[in-house]
Amino acid sequence: MPEQLLIVKNISHEGPGLLETILEVNGITAMTVDLSKGDSFPDPGNFSALVVLGGPTSANDDTPVMQSQLRQIEKALAQEIPFLGICLGMQALVKAGGGKVLKCPVKETGFIDPEGQPYRVKLTKTGMEEPLFSGLGKSFAVFQLHGETVELANNGMEVLGTGTQCPVQAVRVGKNAYGLQCHFELTPGMFFRWLDIDADLKTMDRELLTRQFEEQREKYTGTGLALMNNFLRIAGLA
């Protein structure tokens, strides 16, 4: 019987973050692979649930690594293994399920949108009924870092959350595979490391980003922990 959670990293610095805190508290074991270091994407059928994280590559890339990833996600969908995709992980989920990955009309970066408003995910009517978002109300503030978005296929995919610049922010594919375009997993350590590494973030005002993070940190962390806990309950792991 599968018992472990599989965590798939597309790039080393985009790790599970707040999810690690939840796993430690609940004594849940997890296997983590890093595709950017040459690890293989294991057979998802050997795990109880699957989390695929973000990265700088595209689900449209015709590389062996991405094509393998899409095939394994297809297997997870066929076997109805609980799945959570974050940023690139969501885009790969939609692509594997028959949808499209497209360039964003407006690149989304940071906590505040080009109109000066906080990036928020607004749940649809269906989204508000989903157990993944239990306890989060009608909308929640998020951190964004992406230049691509998705177009859903008409085969059981559903929009669960929307945004202003890039409308599709949260999706469900099939029974229990979820994707969120935003980042809700950041710990302070991850955030400051991203500021040093990410090309888009390096062009922005570091002091301003830091202040925005500190101002939202308590509520942001609460949202992330709630989402992670909700997913682990859906997966039967918590």
C-alpha positions as CSV (number, residue, x, y, z in Angstrom):
1,M,0.0,0.0,0.0
2,P,1.3,3.5,-0.8
3,E,2.0,5.6,2.3
4,Q,4.2,8.5,1.3
5,L,3.7,11.9,-0.1
6,L,5.7,12.6,-3.2
7,I,7.1,16.1,-3.5
8,V,8.5,17.1,-6.9
9,K,10.8,20.1,-7.2
10,N,11.4,21.6,-10.7
11,I,14.2,23.8,-9.4
12,S,16.2,23.5,-6.2
13,H,15.2,26.8,-4.5
14,E,11.5,26.4,-5.0
15,G,10.9,23.9,-2.2
16,P,7.8,22.8,-0.2
17,G,8.3,25.6,2.4
18,L,5.3,25.7,4.7
19,L,4.4,22.1,3.7
20,E,7.5,20.9,5.6
21,T,6.1,22.4,8.8
22,I,2.8,20.6,8.4
23,L,4.5,17.3,7.6
24,E,6.7,17.5,10.7
25,V,3.8,18.4,13.0
26,N,1.7,15.5,11.7
27,G,4.6,13.0,11.4
28,I,3.9,12.5,7.7
29,T,6.7,11.0,5.7
30,A,7.5,12.4,2.2
31,M,9.9,11.6,-0.6
32,T,11.3,14.7,-2.4
33,V,12.9,14.6,-5.8
34,D,14.6,17.5,-7.6
35,L,14.2,17.3,-11.4
36,S,16.8,20.1,-11.9
37,K,19.4,17.9,-10.3
38,G,18.7,15.0,-12.6
39,D,16.3,13.1,-10.3
40,S,13.7,11.0,-12.0
41,F,10.0,11.6,-11.5
42,P,8.9,8.3,-9.7
43,D,5.8,6.4,-10.6
44,P,3.0,8.3,-8.8
45,G,1.2,5.0,-8.2
46,N,3.6,4.3,-5.4
47,F,2.4,7.2,-3.4
48,S,-0.7,8.3,-1.6
49,A,-0.5,11.9,-2.9
50,L,1.6,14.1,-5.1
51,V,2.7,17.8,-4.8
52,V,4.5,19.4,-7.8
53,L,6.2,22.7,-7.2
54,G,7.1,25.7,-9.3
55,G,10.1,26.5,-11.5
56,P,11.4,28.7,-14.3
57,T,10.7,26.2,-17.1
58,S,7.5,25.8,-19.1
59,A,5.0,23.0,-19.4
60,N,5.3,23.6,-23.1
61,D,9.0,22.7,-23.2
62,D,9.8,19.8,-25.5
63,T,12.5,18.4,-23.1
64,P,12.8,14.9,-21.8
65,V,12.4,16.1,-18.2
66,M,9.1,18.0,-18.9
67,Q,7.7,15.3,-21.2
68,S,8.4,12.7,-18.5
69,Q,6.8,14.9,-15.9
70,L,3.6,15.3,-18.0
71,R,3.4,11.6,-18.5
72,Q,3.6,10.9,-14.8
73,I,1.0,13.5,-14.0
74,E,-1.2,11.9,-16.6
75,K,-0.8,8.6,-14.7
76,A,-1.7,10.4,-11.4
77,L,-4.9,11.7,-13.0
78,A,-5.9,8.3,-14.5
79,Q,-5.4,6.7,-11.0
80,E,-7.1,9.6,-9.2
81,I,-4.2,10.2,-6.9
82,P,-4.7,13.4,-4.9
83,F,-2.5,16.1,-6.6
84,L,-1.5,19.6,-5.7
85,G,0.3,21.7,-8.3
86,I,1.8,25.1,-7.5
87,C,2.6,27.6,-10.2
88,L,4.5,25.5,-12.9
89,G,2.9,22.5,-11.1
90,M,-0.5,23.8,-11.9
91,Q,0.4,24.5,-15.5
92,A,1.8,21.0,-15.9
93,L,-1.4,19.6,-14.4
94,V,-3.5,21.5,-16.9
95,K,-1.3,20.5,-19.8
96,A,-1.2,16.9,-18.8
97,G,-5.0,16.9,-18.6
98,G,-5.5,18.3,-22.1
99,G,-5.5,22.0,-21.6
100,K,-3.1,24.7,-22.8
101,V,-0.4,26.8,-21.3
102,L,-0.2,30.4,-22.7
103,K,1.7,33.6,-22.1
104,C,0.1,35.8,-19.5
105,P,-1.5,39.0,-20.8
106,V,0.3,40.7,-17.9
107,K,3.2,39.1,-16.0
108,E,2.4,38.8,-12.3
109,T,5.2,39.4,-9.8
110,G,5.2,40.1,-6.1
111,F,2.4,41.0,-3.7
112,I,1.0,44.1,-5.5
113,D,-0.5,44.2,-9.0
114,P,0.3,46.9,-11.6
115,E,-2.8,48.8,-10.5
116,G,-1.5,49.0,-6.9
117,Q,-3.9,46.4,-5.5
118,P,-2.8,43.3,-3.6
119,Y,-2.9,40.1,-5.6
120,R,-5.9,38.1,-4.5
121,V,-7.5,34.9,-5.5
122,K,-11.3,35.2,-5.6
123,L,-13.0,31.9,-5.2
124,T,-15.8,30.9,-7.6
125,K,-19.1,29.5,-6.3
126,T,-17.7,26.0,-6.9
127,G,-14.3,27.0,-5.3
128,M,-16.1,28.1,-2.1
129,E,-17.6,24.6,-1.8
130,E,-14.2,22.8,-2.3
131,P,-12.6,21.3,0.8
132,L,-9.2,22.6,-0.4
133,F,-10.3,26.1,0.5
134,S,-12.2,25.3,3.7
135,G,-11.9,28.2,6.2
136,L,-10.4,30.7,3.7
137,G,-13.5,32.7,3.0
138,K,-14.3,34.2,-0.4
139,S,-10.8,35.4,-1.3
140,F,-7.3,35.5,0.0
141,A,-4.1,37.5,-0.7
142,V,-1.2,35.7,-2.4
143,F,2.3,36.1,-3.8
144,Q,2.8,35.9,-7.6
145,L,5.8,35.0,-9.7
146,H,4.8,33.8,-13.2
147,G,4.7,34.7,-16.9
148,E,2.4,32.0,-18.1
149,T,-1.2,31.1,-17.6
150,V,-3.6,28.3,-18.6
151,E,-6.6,27.6,-20.8
152,L,-8.8,24.8,-19.5
153,A,-10.0,21.9,-21.7
154,N,-13.7,21.0,-21.7
155,N,-13.2,17.6,-20.1
156,G,-13.9,18.0,-16.4
157,M,-11.6,20.9,-15.6
158,E,-13.1,23.6,-13.5
159,V,-11.9,27.1,-12.5
160,L,-12.0,27.4,-8.7
161,G,-10.4,30.8,-8.2
162,T,-9.9,33.9,-10.4
163,G,-7.6,36.9,-10.5
164,T,-7.6,40.3,-12.2
165,Q,-4.7,40.2,-14.6
166,C,-4.5,36.4,-15.2
167,P,-8.1,35.2,-14.7
168,V,-7.4,31.5,-14.0
169,Q,-5.8,31.2,-10.5
170,A,-7.1,27.9,-9.1
171,V,-8.4,24.8,-10.9
172,R,-9.5,21.3,-10.3
173,V,-8.9,18.6,-12.9
174,G,-11.0,15.5,-12.5
175,K,-11.9,14.3,-9.0
176,N,-9.1,15.4,-6.7
177,A,-6.2,17.1,-8.7
178,Y,-5.8,20.8,-7.8
179,G,-3.6,23.5,-9.1
180,L,-2.9,27.1,-7.9
181,Q,-1.1,29.6,-10.0
182,C,0.0,31.6,-7.0
183,H,2.6,30.9,-4.3
184,F,1.3,30.3,-0.8
185,E,4.1,28.1,0.4
186,L,6.8,30.7,1.2
187,T,8.7,30.8,4.4
188,P,10.8,33.8,5.3
189,G,14.0,31.9,4.4
190,M,12.6,31.0,1.0
191,F,11.3,34.5,0.3
192,F,14.7,36.1,0.9
193,R,16.5,33.5,-1.1
194,W,14.2,34.1,-4.0
195,L,14.9,37.9,-3.8
196,D,18.6,37.0,-4.3
197,I,18.0,34.5,-7.1
198,D,15.0,35.3,-9.3
199,A,15.7,37.7,-12.2
200,D,12.3,39.3,-12.1
201,L,12.4,39.9,-8.3
202,K,15.9,41.3,-8.5
203,T,14.6,44.2,-10.7
204,M,12.1,45.2,-8.0
205,D,12.6,47.3,-4.9
206,R,13.9,44.8,-2.3
207,E,13.1,47.0,0.7
208,L,9.5,47.5,-0.5
209,L,9.0,43.7,-1.2
210,T,10.4,43.0,2.3
211,R,8.1,45.5,3.9
212,Q,5.1,44.0,2.0
213,F,6.1,40.5,3.1
214,E,6.3,41.5,6.7
215,E,3.0,43.3,6.6
216,Q,1.2,40.3,5.2
217,R,3.3,37.6,6.8
218,E,0.9,36.5,9.5
219,K,-2.1,36.3,7.3
220,Y,-0.1,34.9,4.4
221,T,1.3,32.1,6.5
222,G,-2.1,31.3,7.9
223,T,-3.5,30.9,4.4
224,G,-0.6,28.7,3.3
225,L,-0.9,26.4,6.3
226,A,-4.6,26.1,5.9
227,L,-4.3,25.2,2.2
228,M,-1.7,22.6,3.0
229,N,-3.6,21.1,5.8
230,N,-6.8,21.0,3.7
231,F,-4.9,19.1,0.9
232,L,-3.4,16.6,3.3
233,R,-6.9,15.9,4.7
234,I,-8.2,15.4,1.1
235,A,-5.4,13.0,0.6
236,G,-6.2,11.1,3.8
237,L,-2.8,11.9,5.3
238,A,-3.9,14.2,8.1
